[in-house]
């Protein structure tokens, strides 16, 4: 790791430089490609400030910490950088994991054609849970009461006014949505 340490309003100290470099050497194992770090150590009144800009391939981290002692500021800064690198690596790991397939590559045939020809795979139908609903006509207000009384996130009902099948559901923001056919 290429490291540059800059001192502002503080006397340059080789012990601080070596301390920072020793702390940053731990991140070489965590980072995949060559990286460079620019550290600024400064003092403002009684605050000792440590600031870092770390650049590595697609990752760019900027962090700043301050405390009453410079070594404590550096330690807190390195903890913050470590957590950001770990978070980034976990994000990449999560993104690359799984059996993701493009929708274009999948060949899905309609269920009706498979079922009518008798060439369907029985395991597909075994994984479907069939539930029945009470199909009595009701107003939207009654459906809201039914939805709020249950633990489901949606409620299917026959609208008494339009005589069509409607779906009432809960949004993530707490509001309700109503799906009704056109025509």
Rosetta silent file (secondary structure, phi, psi, omega in degrees, C-alpha in Angstrom):
SEQUENCE: XXXXXXXXXXXXXXXXXXXXXXXXXXXXXXXXXXXXXXXXXXXXXXXXXXXXXXXXXXXXXXXXXXXXXXXXXXXXXXXXXXXXXXXXXXXXXXXXXXXXXXXXXXXXXXXXXXXXXXXXXXXXXXXXXXXXXXXXXXXXXXXXXXXXXXXXXXXXXXXXXXXXXXXXXXXXXXXXXXXXXXX
SCORE:     score description
SCORE:     0.000 S_00000001
   1 L     0.000  130.972  177.118    0.000    0.000    0.000 S_00000001
   2 E   -86.142  121.674 -173.395    1.314    3.393   -0.967 S_00000001
   3 E  -123.136  134.510  171.558    0.920    5.681    2.036 S_00000001
   4 E  -126.320  132.214 -179.762    1.402    9.416    2.437 S_00000001
   5 E  -116.199  126.364 -179.793    1.077   11.090    5.808 S_00000001
   6 E  -115.766  137.809  179.214    0.558   14.847    6.021 S_00000001
   7 E  -110.629  129.037  176.280    0.858   16.885    9.218 S_00000001
   8 E  -121.253  126.835  178.896   -1.138   20.103    9.687 S_00000001
   9 L    54.216   33.225  177.811   -0.489   22.393   12.648 S_00000001
  10 L  -150.242  145.742  179.585    1.467   19.611   14.323 S_00000001
  11 L   -70.251  134.374  178.239    5.153   18.758   14.360 S_00000001
  12 L   -62.291  132.566 -177.115    6.002   15.856   12.023 S_00000001
  13 L  -128.475  128.249  179.299    6.704   12.770   14.069 S_00000001
  14 H   -70.180  -28.880  179.320    8.300    9.584   12.790 S_00000001
  15 H   -68.548  -38.131  175.958    6.603    7.589   15.552 S_00000001
  16 H   -66.891  -40.109  178.601    3.163    8.734   14.349 S_00000001
  17 H   -60.649  -48.248 -179.249    4.125    7.913   10.758 S_00000001
  18 H   -66.546  -35.297  178.052    5.245    4.394   11.631 S_00000001
  19 H   -63.275  -44.782  179.475    2.156    3.882   13.805 S_00000001
  20 H   -64.831  -45.743 -179.322   -0.144    4.848   10.924 S_00000001
  21 H   -63.560  -38.423  178.175    1.759    2.691    8.423 S_00000001
  22 H   -63.817  -40.659  178.475    1.689   -0.272   10.798 S_00000001
  23 H   -66.683  -39.539 -177.771   -2.093    0.087   11.169 S_00000001
  24 H   -73.861  -24.373  178.821   -2.589    0.415    7.410 S_00000001
  25 H   -62.537  -25.523  178.783   -0.499   -2.682    6.647 S_00000001
  26 L   -66.713  -28.293 -177.137   -3.314   -4.766    8.150 S_00000001
  27 H   -79.429  -16.602  177.930   -5.639   -3.604    5.363 S_00000001
  28 H   -58.454  -35.758  179.525   -3.333   -4.931    2.619 S_00000001
  29 H   -69.827  -32.031 -176.939   -4.643   -8.431    3.363 S_00000001
  30 H   -80.416  -28.857 -177.107   -8.250   -7.257    3.106 S_00000001
  31 L   -92.603  139.200 -175.575   -7.832   -5.356   -0.158 S_00000001
  32 L   -79.983  -41.848 -175.142   -7.481   -7.285   -3.413 S_00000001
  33 L  -111.392  169.189  178.474   -5.619   -4.822   -5.576 S_00000001
  34 L   -58.579  143.821 -176.801   -2.897   -2.234   -4.922 S_00000001
  35 E  -136.279  164.929  175.305   -4.167    0.758   -3.023 S_00000001
  36 E  -134.674  143.510 -178.094   -3.045    4.147   -1.906 S_00000001
  37 E  -128.153  136.057  176.216   -3.868    6.004    1.270 S_00000001
  38 E  -119.494  115.708 -176.986   -3.506    9.666    2.072 S_00000001
  39 E  -111.222  133.924  176.935   -3.657   10.444    5.802 S_00000001
  40 E  -118.413  121.899  177.524   -3.884   13.948    7.234 S_00000001
  41 E  -110.620  124.868 -178.133   -3.101   14.417   10.930 S_00000001
  42 E  -142.639  164.849  178.675   -3.991   17.808   12.377 S_00000001
  43 E  -129.338  130.386  174.377   -4.636   19.610   15.645 S_00000001
  44 E  -128.902  111.660 -174.859   -7.311   22.248   16.269 S_00000001
  45 L    53.660 -111.290 -179.416   -7.287   23.608   19.808 S_00000001
  46 L  -103.753    1.595 -179.573   -7.602   20.426   21.922 S_00000001
  47 E   -89.846  128.959  174.488   -8.988   18.196   19.156 S_00000001
  48 E  -102.801  116.676 -172.386   -6.587   15.784   17.459 S_00000001
  49 E  -110.404  131.703  174.301   -8.011   14.972   14.021 S_00000001
  50 E  -120.193  129.459 -176.561   -7.097   12.027   11.822 S_00000001
  51 E  -133.110  139.758 -178.190   -8.478   11.923    8.281 S_00000001
  52 E  -133.834  144.497  168.563   -7.959    9.313    5.556 S_00000001
  53 E  -126.632  112.356 -176.794   -8.714    8.957    1.872 S_00000001
  54 E  -112.320  126.293 -179.477   -8.167    5.364    0.751 S_00000001
  55 E  -122.792  129.957 -179.799   -8.424    4.470   -2.932 S_00000001
  56 E  -151.234  114.214  178.074   -8.346    0.928   -4.234 S_00000001
  57 L    47.484 -106.761 -179.509   -9.623   -0.202   -7.649 S_00000001
  58 L   -97.657   -3.498 -175.962  -13.386    0.589   -7.424 S_00000001
  59 E   -98.600  130.325  174.802  -13.397    1.346   -3.714 S_00000001
  60 E  -133.738  121.044 -177.628  -12.907    4.863   -2.370 S_00000001
  61 E  -119.740  133.455  173.806  -13.174    5.473    1.367 S_00000001
  62 E  -128.503  125.288 -179.201  -13.016    8.798    3.127 S_00000001
  63 E  -141.216  155.461 -178.512  -13.213    8.895    6.910 S_00000001
  64 E  -145.174  135.639  177.947  -12.477   11.382    9.665 S_00000001
  65 E  -138.971  150.076  175.254  -12.150   10.957   13.431 S_00000001
  66 E  -142.887  150.905  176.619  -11.176   13.248   16.270 S_00000001
  67 E  -158.632 -169.630 -178.742  -10.461   12.870   19.974 S_00000001
  68 L   -83.618  -15.564 -179.628   -8.255   14.369   22.678 S_00000001
  69 L  -127.779  140.001 -176.119   -5.274   12.156   21.770 S_00000001
  70 H   -65.341  -40.780 -179.825   -3.808   11.555   18.304 S_00000001
  71 H   -64.186  -37.489  177.228   -3.246    7.821   18.825 S_00000001
  72 H   -66.513  -37.307  177.295   -6.879    7.393   19.911 S_00000001
  73 H   -64.758  -42.350  179.386   -8.009    9.288   16.810 S_00000001
  74 H   -64.421  -44.084  178.918   -5.904    7.042   14.586 S_00000001
  75 H   -61.156  -45.556  179.661   -7.263    3.892   16.251 S_00000001
  76 H   -63.879  -38.783  178.588  -10.880    5.058   15.868 S_00000001
  77 H   -63.545  -43.980 -178.942  -10.191    6.005   12.248 S_00000001
  78 H   -67.088  -35.160  175.519   -8.718    2.600   11.450 S_00000001
  79 H   -63.505  -41.224  179.670  -11.704    0.859   13.045 S_00000001
  80 H   -64.671  -43.710  179.791  -14.029    2.932   10.867 S_00000001
  81 H   -65.376  -40.882  179.413  -12.035    2.130    7.716 S_00000001
  82 H   -61.062  -43.245 -179.731  -11.956   -1.571    8.595 S_00000001
  83 H   -67.069  -35.788  177.998  -15.732   -1.676    8.973 S_00000001
  84 H   -68.035  -39.460  177.553  -16.208    0.135    5.645 S_00000001
  85 H   -66.027  -43.711  178.836  -13.889   -2.301    3.837 S_00000001
  86 H   -61.862  -42.009  178.716  -15.660   -5.263    5.426 S_00000001
  87 H   -62.214  -42.557  179.193  -19.025   -3.833    4.438 S_00000001
  88 H   -64.571  -43.888 -179.814  -17.832   -3.341    0.860 S_00000001
  89 H   -64.920  -39.022  178.543  -16.421   -6.881    0.648 S_00000001
  90 H   -66.122  -38.301  178.844  -19.657   -8.326    2.066 S_00000001
  91 H   -63.666  -44.013  178.428  -21.664   -6.338   -0.475 S_00000001
  92 H   -65.916  -42.598  179.843  -19.570   -7.709   -3.332 S_00000001
  93 H   -62.080  -43.543  179.617  -19.773  -11.230   -1.907 S_00000001
  94 H   -66.364  -37.719 -178.624  -23.556  -10.973   -1.584 S_00000001
  95 H   -67.409  -37.502 -176.854  -23.843   -9.552   -5.096 S_00000001
  96 H   -83.964  -15.802 -176.649  -21.813  -12.377   -6.651 S_00000001
  97 L   -80.622  163.491  175.219  -23.496  -15.190   -4.719 S_00000001
  98 L    97.072  162.698  178.216  -26.555  -17.093   -5.802 S_00000001
  99 L  -100.571   77.345 -179.405  -27.755  -18.775   -8.938 S_00000001
 100 L   -87.901  137.183  179.826  -28.938  -15.775  -10.842 S_00000001
 101 L  -132.412  146.622  178.791  -30.113  -16.348  -14.348 S_00000001
 102 L   -71.301  145.511  179.021  -31.244  -13.934  -16.975 S_00000001
 103 L   -65.200  -32.386 -179.948  -34.951  -13.941  -17.751 S_00000001
 104 L   -64.835  -31.350 -176.748  -34.098  -14.162  -21.459 S_00000001
 105 L   -80.496  -18.937 -177.949  -32.263  -17.452  -20.932 S_00000001
 106 L   -79.291  139.607  176.237  -35.115  -19.156  -19.124 S_00000001
 107 L  -113.365  100.913 -179.147  -37.545  -21.155  -21.174 S_00000001
 108 L  -112.341  125.624  176.642  -40.888  -21.168  -19.399 S_00000001
 109 L   -98.753  152.828  178.793  -43.912  -22.606  -21.097 S_00000001
 110 L   -60.612  145.072 -177.736  -47.433  -21.697  -20.055 S_00000001
 111 H   -65.916  -35.808 -176.783  -48.891  -23.981  -17.396 S_00000001
 112 H   -61.747  -42.597 -178.134  -52.122  -24.511  -19.347 S_00000001
 113 H   -67.649  -37.945  177.595  -50.395  -26.089  -22.368 S_00000001
 114 H   -66.626  -41.965 -175.579  -48.376  -28.458  -20.178 S_00000001
 115 H   -68.841  -40.184 -176.685  -51.395  -29.418  -18.156 S_00000001
 116 H   -72.295  -32.225 -179.600  -53.673  -30.028  -21.145 S_00000001
 117 H   -83.592  -14.015  179.103  -51.174  -32.212  -23.005 S_00000001
 118 L    83.235    6.763 -178.333  -50.408  -34.251  -19.911 S_00000001
 119 L  -100.746   27.239 -178.468  -46.641  -33.644  -20.211 S_00000001
 120 L   -83.166  158.313  177.969  -46.387  -31.501  -17.067 S_00000001
 121 L   -90.440  118.958 -174.888  -43.917  -32.086  -14.276 S_00000001
 122 H   -63.218  -27.811 -178.570  -45.814  -33.198  -11.182 S_00000001
 123 H   -65.834  -27.687  177.499  -43.187  -31.665   -8.839 S_00000001
 124 H   -65.745  -43.172 -178.763  -44.183  -28.179  -10.039 S_00000001
 125 H   -75.837  -25.009  177.528  -47.759  -28.744   -8.947 S_00000001
 126 H   -69.793  -25.842 -178.528  -46.717  -30.369   -5.669 S_00000001
 127 L   -86.508   -2.898  179.450  -44.972  -27.141   -4.645 S_00000001
 128 L   -92.496  127.692  176.817  -48.137  -25.042   -5.148 S_00000001
 129 L   -96.309  122.422 -178.145  -50.260  -24.442   -2.052 S_00000001
 130 L   -99.189  125.858  177.229  -53.917  -24.035   -2.942 S_00000001
 131 L  -121.294  144.549  177.463  -56.045  -21.855   -0.691 S_00000001
 132 L  -101.841  152.637  179.393  -59.734  -21.158   -1.043 S_00000001
 133 L  -121.764  154.817  175.606  -61.325  -17.780   -0.423 S_00000001
 134 L   -77.058  117.491 -169.842  -64.756  -16.728    0.759 S_00000001
 135 L   -99.532   30.080  179.804  -66.315  -15.413   -2.446 S_00000001
 136 L   -80.336  142.400  179.237  -69.195  -13.401   -0.982 S_00000001
 137 E   -65.837  139.906  177.454  -69.756   -9.913   -2.422 S_00000001
 138 E  -152.410  161.440  176.889  -68.672   -7.019   -0.176 S_00000001
 139 L   -79.928  165.547  179.479  -67.891   -3.306   -0.294 S_00000001
 140 H   -63.262  -37.399  179.725  -64.343   -1.946   -0.222 S_00000001
 141 H   -61.245  -41.277  178.059  -64.901   -0.659    3.323 S_00000001
 142 H   -66.469  -36.948  178.980  -65.765   -4.192    4.504 S_00000001
 143 H   -65.966  -35.814  176.984  -62.679   -5.547    2.740 S_00000001
 144 H   -62.648  -42.662  178.468  -60.513   -2.979    4.577 S_00000001
 145 H   -63.134  -42.724  178.993  -61.919   -4.224    7.892 S_00000001
 146 H   -63.956  -41.628  179.954  -61.231   -7.854    6.882 S_00000001
 147 H   -64.470  -43.351 -178.835  -57.684   -7.011    5.790 S_00000001
 148 H   -71.133  -24.997 -179.530  -56.902   -5.165    9.031 S_00000001
 149 H   -80.869  -22.549 -178.741  -58.340   -7.956   11.177 S_00000001
 150 L   -97.110  179.925  179.992  -56.150  -10.658    9.586 S_00000001
 151 L  -102.551    1.495 -179.922  -52.419  -11.209    9.380 S_00000001
 152 L   -78.719  158.994  178.749  -52.282  -11.330    5.580 S_00000001
 153 L   -95.068   -1.851  175.907  -50.790   -8.551    3.517 S_00000001
 154 E  -148.671  163.534 -179.563  -53.579   -8.772    0.919 S_00000001
 155 E  -144.107  124.615  179.527  -57.278   -9.656    0.698 S_00000001
 156 E   -98.982  131.514 -179.214  -59.138  -10.964   -2.368 S_00000001
 157 E  -151.028  162.016  176.225  -62.863  -10.199   -2.556 S_00000001
 158 E   -94.685  115.988 -177.577  -65.771   -9.813   -4.953 S_00000001
 159 E   -68.789  123.819 -176.776  -66.678   -6.125   -5.160 S_00000001
 160 L   -68.421  -30.910 -177.417  -70.438   -5.755   -4.537 S_00000001
 161 L   -79.615  -45.808 -177.260  -70.708   -2.563   -6.603 S_00000001
 162 L   -93.487  -12.417 -177.698  -68.747   -3.583   -9.710 S_00000001
 163 L    56.703   36.396  177.577  -69.389   -7.362   -9.348 S_00000001
 164 L  -126.275  160.110  179.474  -65.734   -8.021  -10.218 S_00000001
 165 E   -76.411  128.417  179.616  -62.870   -9.678   -8.380 S_00000001
 166 E  -125.712  158.406  176.664  -60.657   -7.124   -6.537 S_00000001
 167 E  -126.987  126.788  176.622  -57.476   -7.348   -4.463 S_00000001
 168 E  -109.429  130.202 -176.066  -56.816   -5.072   -1.500 S_00000001
 169 E  -139.609  162.159  179.912  -53.205   -4.989   -0.251 S_00000001
 170 E   -99.660  130.074  173.241  -50.941   -3.190    2.210 S_00000001
 171 L   -78.736  163.908  175.826  -48.035   -1.055    0.937 S_00000001
 172 L   -65.278  -26.380 -178.628  -44.723   -0.940    2.813 S_00000001
 173 L   -85.454    3.832  176.629  -45.474    2.666    3.774 S_00000001
 174 L    96.944  -11.992  179.103  -48.683    1.613    5.585 S_00000001
 175 L   -81.067  164.569  179.601  -51.151    2.754    2.936 S_00000001
 176 E  -104.654  148.413  177.234  -53.608    0.422    1.244 S_00000001
 177 E  -122.645  148.236  179.987  -53.773   -0.386   -2.464 S_00000001
 178 E  -125.995  125.418  176.441  -56.725   -1.674   -4.464 S_00000001
 179 E  -106.898  123.525  178.491  -56.381   -3.690   -7.662 S_00000001
 180 E  -137.645  143.498 -178.922  -59.478   -3.833   -9.829 S_00000001
 181 L   -71.068  153.569  177.875  -59.934   -4.934  -13.444 S_00000001
 182 L   -92.634  137.431  174.243  -60.700   -2.404  -16.158 S_00000001
 183 L    99.211    0.000    0.000  -63.913   -2.762  -18.141 S_00000001
